[in-house]
Amino acid sequence: MTDAMRIKAEEFKQTIMESEEYQKYDMYRRLLNETPELKDRVNEFRKANISLQMEGNAQNRDEVQRLSAEYNDAMTSSVVREFLNAELILCKMLQQINLMLISDIELELDFL
């Protein structure tokens, strides 16, 4: 990576960190960190949710409902709900950025 690319990447990273999406996520992340037990419970949910998605069970309503019921105690917290929502919005924004960055770059991946 050239120095110019590194500088642009750092500038872009700073722009993302100054965005409303990241600022909201960071605020709720810090609030959640103030309650370690709740943070642990949320992280258990996040891990289980990712596993569910990776296994392809995210479309299975019964599995989604089971997961929601299992972690209902944590989901009653407004901080948890706001954190998870802010995280989702930030992740979607980062996905959109990634797609924009790579959309015109031609990689020969036909062999996959």
Buried (B, 14 or more C-beta within 10 A) or exposed (E): EEEEEEEEEEEEEEEEEEEEBBEBBEBBBEBBEEBEEBBEBBEEBBEBBEEBEEEEBBEEEEBBEBBEEEBEEBBEBEBBEBBBEBBEBBEEBEEEEEEEEEEEEEEEEEEE
